[in-house]
Amino acid sequence: MNTSSDTVLVTGATGYLGTRVVADLLQRGTRVRAVVRSLDAEPALRAAVRRAGADDTGLELTLASLTEDAGWDAAVSGVAGIYHLASPMTLATKDANLLAPARDGALRVVRAARDAGIRRVVLTSSFAAVGYSPKPLNAEGEREYDESDWTDPDAPGLPDYPRSKTLAERAVWDFVEREGNGLELVVLNPTWIAGPTLTADPRSSLQAFLAMLDGHMPLAPRQRFGIADVRDVSAAHLAAMGTPDAAGKRYLLLADGPTISWLGVASLLREHLGDLAAAAPTEEVPGDELPPLVIHNERAKAELGFTPRPAETTIFETLDDMRERGMLRRG
C-alpha cells in the first residue's frame, strides 16, 4: 500500500487515539477520510490534528454510525485501507450498551470493506480481549500472556468492557475467515493507553489520573496492567497497515519492563506532581496480593518495528501535558 498518496478511512477519528492516528497519517502525506456521527465534530478534529503540527488540508469527514447501515457504502468508497478504532469505552463494570455497538459496529466496518474490495483493515482491539481470564502461574509464579491468549467472554463476573472487546474481535476474525473473500485483517491489542492528548479535554484513561488527583479514587483497585503510549500505539497502527506479513495476526502493544499497579501509578503521580497529588491513594482495596503479570510485546517489536517509550516516561509526559493545558485540578 502506498501510504504517501492513498486515502484511508479512520473510524473513531475524534477520540484520544483516533486524533493521534489521523495526525500521524496526515504528516506522512496520507489523505484521511474520518468517520463522524455529526459534522459538529469537524472544528475540534481539525484543531486536534493541527495541535500535532499536521496539515489538515488532506482531511475530509464523512457521516456514519456503528449502529446503522446508512453511510458506510459512501464512507468506504475509493479508500485503500481502513483503520477501525471506534469502540465504546467505559470505566464502569457493567454497561450492556457496550456489547452490540462494539460487535455489530466492527462487523459493519469489515463487511463494508469486503464489499468494496478493500485490501486491509487494521482493527484496534485491546489487552482486554487477551488477558482478562486468569491463567495458571508459570514456573516463576507469574501470569504470562501473549497473542495466543483470549479472554473468556462467558466467565462469571467479567466486566462488560472486556466482554465487548472480546466478542467484537472474535466476531471480526470469524467473519474474515468465513466470508472475507481475501480481506486482510490486522488486530492491535494495546494495554492501558496513556500519553499526551491532542483533544481539548481529557479522554479515556486520562480520566483515571484525574480520579486519583481529585480524591475520587481513595483506594487503589487491585489490578496490574501494562501501559502503552498513545504515540507508540499510533505508530504501530501505521506500521500494521504497511507491513505485508502482518496480515492475519494480533499484536500486543505495551512498554517494556514490569507491569504496574494502580498503587504504583499513584506513587508516580505523587513523585511527579508533589502537593497536587496529595489526594492520590496510598493503599489498595482489601484483598489478596496479585501475582506478577507478564505481557509479551516481542512480536510487535520484531514485525512492526514497535519501539515503546518507558512507562514512567509516558506517565510523566502525560502529566506535564495535562498540567500545561490546564487539565489538572484539585478536588
C-alpha positions in Angstrom: 0.0 0.0 0.0 1.4 3.4 -1.0 0.8 5.5 2.2 2.2 8.6 0.6 -0.8 9.2 -1.7 -3.7 6.9 -0.9 -6.8 7.9 1.0 -7.6 5.8 4.1 -10.7 5.6 6.3 -10.4 6.1 10.0 -13.3 5.4 12.4 -13.1 6.8 15.9 -11.2 9.7 14.5 -12.2 12.2 17.1 -11.1 10.1 20.1 -7.9 10.1 22.2 -6.1 7.6 19.9 -8.0 8.5 16.8 -6.8 12.1 16.7 -3.2 10.9 17.0 -3.6 8.4 14.2 -5.2 10.9 11.9 -2.5 13.5 12.6 0.3 10.9 12.0 -1.2 9.8 8.7 -1.6 13.4 7.5 2.0 14.1 8.5 3.1 11.2 6.2 1.1 12.7 3.3 -1.8 10.2 3.5 -5.2 11.6 2.8 -7.7 10.7 5.6 -11.4 10.3 5.4 -12.7 10.4 9.0 -15.9 8.8 10.1 -18.0 11.0 12.4 -21.6 10.9 13.7 -22.0 14.6 13.3 -20.3 17.3 11.3 -20.3 19.4 14.5 -17.1 17.4 15.4 -15.2 18.9 12.5 -13.7 22.0 14.2 -12.4 20.1 17.2 -10.9 17.3 15.0 -9.1 19.8 12.8 -7.9 21.7 15.8 -6.6 18.5 17.3 -4.6 17.4 14.3 -3.2 20.9 13.9 -2.1 20.8 17.5 0.2 17.9 16.5 1.6 20.1 13.7 -0.2 18.3 10.9 -1.6 20.0 7.8 -5.4 19.2 7.8 -6.0 20.0 4.1 -5.8 16.3 3.4 -8.6 15.6 5.9 -12.3 15.0 4.9 -15.2 13.9 7.1 -18.0 11.5 6.3 -21.1 10.7 8.3 -21.8 7.1 9.5 -22.6 5.4 12.8 -21.6 2.0 14.2 -25.2 1.3 15.0 -26.7 1.9 11.5 -26.0 0.7 8.0 -26.6 4.1 6.4 -23.5 5.9 5.2 -21.0 3.0 5.2 -21.0 2.4 1.4 -20.1 6.0 0.8 -17.6 6.0 3.6 -15.5 3.2 2.2 -15.8 4.1 -1.5 -12.4 4.7 -3.0 -10.3 4.2 0.1 -7.2 2.0 0.1 -7.5 0.8 3.7 -9.4 1.1 6.9 -8.3 1.9 10.5 -11.2 0.8 12.7 -10.5 2.5 16.0 -14.0 3.3 17.1 -15.5 1.3 20.0 -17.4 2.3 23.1 -15.3 2.6 26.3 -16.3 3.0 29.9 -14.7 2.6 33.3 -18.0 1.1 34.6 -18.1 -2.6 35.5 -21.5 -3.2 33.9 -22.7 -1.3 30.8 -24.6 -3.6 28.5 -24.8 -0.8 25.9 -21.2 -1.6 25.0 -21.9 -5.0 23.6 -23.9 -4.5 20.5 -22.2 -1.4 19.2 -18.8 -2.9 19.6 -19.5 -6.2 17.9 -22.1 -5.1 15.3 -20.2 -1.9 14.5 -17.0 -3.8 13.9 -18.9 -6.3 11.6 -20.4 -3.3 9.7 -17.0 -2.0 9.0 -15.4 -5.2 7.8 -18.4 -6.1 5.8 -18.4 -2.8 4.0 -14.6 -3.2 3.4 -15.1 -6.7 1.9 -17.9 -5.5 -0.3 -15.8 -2.5 -1.6 -12.8 -4.7 -2.3 -10.6 -3.0 0.2 -7.4 -5.0 0.9 -6.7 -4.5 4.6 -8.4 -3.4 7.8 -6.4 -2.6 10.9 -8.6 -3.1 13.9 -8.0 -1.7 17.4 -8.9 -4.3 20.0 -7.4 -4.3 23.5 -5.5 -6.4 26.0 -8.9 -6.7 27.5 -9.6 -9.3 24.8 -6.4 -11.2 25.6 -5.7 -11.3 29.3 -8.8 -10.8 31.5 -9.2 -14.6 32.2 -6.8 -16.0 34.9 -4.1 -18.4 33.7 -2.1 -20.9 35.7 1.0 -19.4 37.1 4.3 -20.2 35.2 7.4 -21.6 36.9 8.3 -18.2 38.2 4.9 -17.7 39.8 3.8 -15.2 37.1 0.7 -14.9 35.0 2.0 -14.7 31.4 0.2 -13.6 28.3 0.9 -13.4 24.6 -1.1 -13.1 21.4 -2.4 -16.7 21.5 -4.4 -15.9 24.7 -8.1 -14.9 24.8 -10.3 -13.6 27.5 -13.3 -15.9 28.1 -16.4 -13.7 27.4 -18.6 -16.1 29.3 -16.5 -16.0 32.5 -18.7 -15.2 35.6 -18.2 -11.6 36.8 -16.4 -10.4 33.7 -17.0 -6.7 33.3 -18.8 -5.7 30.1 -15.9 -3.7 28.6 -13.5 -6.7 28.2 -16.5 -8.8 27.2 -17.4 -6.3 24.5 -13.8 -6.2 23.2 -13.5 -10.0 23.1 -16.8 -10.6 21.4 -16.1 -7.9 18.8 -12.7 -9.1 18.0 -13.8 -12.8 17.8 -16.7 -11.8 15.5 -14.4 -10.0 13.1 -11.9 -12.8 12.9 -14.7 -15.3 12.3 -16.2 -13.1 9.6 -12.9 -12.6 7.8 -12.2 -16.3 7.9 -15.6 -17.4 6.6 -16.7 -14.5 4.4 -13.8 -12.2 3.9 -13.1 -13.1 0.3 -9.4 -12.2 0.7 -9.8 -9.2 3.0 -6.7 -8.9 5.2 -7.1 -8.2 8.9 -4.5 -7.0 11.4 -5.5 -6.6 15.1 -3.7 -4.4 17.6 -4.2 -5.2 21.3 -2.8 -2.3 23.4 -2.8 -2.3 27.1 -3.9 0.8 29.1 -3.1 3.8 26.8 -1.7 7.0 28.2 0.3 9.8 26.8 -0.2 13.5 25.8 -3.6 14.1 24.2 -4.5 16.1 21.2 -8.1 16.6 22.2 -9.2 19.7 24.1 -10.5 17.7 27.1 -9.1 14.7 29.0 -10.5 11.5 27.5 -10.4 7.8 28.3 -7.6 6.7 30.5 -6.7 10.3 31.4 -9.9 10.4 33.5 -8.3 7.8 35.8 -5.4 10.2 36.5 -8.0 12.9 37.4 -9.9 10.5 39.6 -6.8 9.9 41.6 -5.8 13.5 41.9 -9.4 14.6 42.8 -9.7 12.1 45.6 -12.4 10.1 43.7 -10.2 7.0 44.0 -9.4 6.9 47.7 -8.3 3.3 47.5 -6.4 1.9 44.5 -8.0 -1.1 42.8 -6.0 -4.3 43.0 -5.0 -4.7 39.3 -1.8 -5.0 37.4 -1.6 -3.8 33.8 0.8 -2.6 31.1 1.0 0.9 29.8 1.2 1.8 26.1 2.0 5.3 24.9 -0.7 6.7 22.6 2.1 8.0 20.3 3.7 4.5 20.1 0.3 2.9 19.6 -0.4 5.2 16.7 2.9 4.4 15.1 2.1 0.7 15.4 -1.2 1.3 13.5 0.6 2.9 10.6 3.1 0.0 10.6 0.3 -2.6 10.7 -1.2 -1.2 7.5 2.1 -1.2 5.6 3.7 -4.5 6.8 2.7 -7.3 4.3 3.4 -10.1 6.8 1.2 -8.6 9.5 -2.0 -9.9 7.8 -3.9 -12.4 9.9 -2.0 -11.5 13.1 -2.7 -9.9 16.5 -0.1 -7.7 18.2 0.1 -6.8 21.9 1.3 -3.3 22.5 2.9 -2.0 25.7 6.0 -0.6 27.2 9.0 -2.8 28.0 9.7 -3.9 31.6 7.5 -4.8 34.6 3.8 -4.1 34.5 2.4 -1.7 37.1 -0.4 -1.4 39.6 -2.8 1.4 40.3 -1.0 2.0 43.5 2.2 2.2 41.5 0.6 4.8 39.2 -0.5 6.8 42.3 3.1 6.7 43.6 4.4 8.1 40.3 1.7 10.9 40.5 2.9 11.9 43.9 6.6 11.8 42.8 6.0 14.0 39.8 3.3 16.4 41.0 4.0 16.7 44.7 1.2 18.5 46.6 -1.0 18.5 43.5 -1.3 14.7 44.0 -1.9 14.8 47.8 -5.3 13.0 47.3 -3.8 10.1 45.3 -4.4 6.8 47.1 -1.7 5.3 49.3 -3.4 2.0 49.9 -5.1 -0.7 47.9 -8.6 -2.1 48.4 -8.5 -5.1 50.7 -7.7 -8.4 49.0 -5.1 -11.0 48.2 -1.8 -10.0 46.7 -1.8 -10.4 42.9 0.8 -12.5 41.2 3.3 -10.7 38.9 1.9 -10.1 35.4 4.0 -10.6 32.3 2.7 -9.4 28.9 4.8 -10.0 25.8 5.4 -7.4 23.1 8.1 -9.2 21.2 6.0 -9.9 18.1 5.2 -6.2 17.7 8.8 -5.2 18.1 10.1 -7.7 15.7 7.5 -7.4 13.0 6.1 -3.9 13.2 9.3 -2.1 14.5 7.4 -1.2 17.7 9.7 0.8 19.9 7.8 1.7 23.1 8.7 4.5 25.4 9.3 3.5 29.1 6.1 3.5 31.1 7.4 6.2 33.5 8.3 8.5 30.7 4.7 8.1 29.3 3.1 8.9 32.7 5.3 11.9 33.4 4.9 13.4 29.9 1.1 12.8 30.2 1.0 14.7 33.5 3.2 17.5 32.2 1.0 17.9 29.1 -2.2 17.9 31.2 -0.7 20.5 33.6 0.4 22.8 30.8 -3.0 22.6 29.2 -4.9 23.3 32.5 -6.5 19.9 32.7 -5.3 19.1 36.3 -7.3 20.3 39.2 -7.6 19.7 42.9 -10.8 18.0 44.2 
